[in-house]
Each structure stands twice: as C-alpha cells, then as structure tokens.
Amino acid sequence: MRIALGLVLVLAACSVQTQDQIARQAAKSTVARVVADKYPGLPVEPALDCVIDNASSTQIYALAADSVTGPTASTVEVVSDIVSKPETLTCLAAEGLPALIR
C-alpha cells in the first residue's frame, strides 16, 4: 500500500506527459508478465508496443497500478481485451509475426 501511495505522489508531482510516460513504462512491465505467461511463443517486445499503443488511458493506468501488486485475473482480462482489438491484431501481424520468423 505504501508503494502505491508513493507512486500516486510521484505522479502527482509530474507533468502530464511525464505521468503518461511513467504509467506506460509501469504498464509495460505488467503486460510483459501477462504476455510471457498467457501468450507463449509471442515475441514479448513487439507485443508490448502493440498492446500499450492500443490501450486506452484507463487501461494503461489500471495496468500500471498492477505493476505494484502483480498481475491478477483482472489484469489478464484487460490485456486480452486490448489484444482482441482489430488495431492490436493488425499491429501484432505486422510487428509480431516477422519477429517469429527471424
């Protein structure tokens, strides 16, 4: 709980752009764990960018909060919702599949 409070205080002291960057980085760490666990064989780095770039701000902040406590069933649901978006699937096809072939 203290860590979460600390994260909130740090974000409050930052500009909006910095807050977004911090939240995106924290969300990426959560998404990396979910992708590695739930989507084995999918290249993690390209998948991270596709998922984060197609997530709403609400989803990013939820995933960022989960970086403190660790992924939950709700985290997996959020990531699955993002992955199932047509834009994310297009990104994964363009970025993820070539990485599998290399």
Secondary structure as UniProt FT lines:
FT   HELIX           2..12
FT   HELIX           16..38
FT   TURN            40..41
FT   HELIX           44..53
FT   HELIX           57..69
FT   HELIX           73..83
FT   HELIX           86..91
FT   HELIX           92..96
FT   HELIX           97..101
//
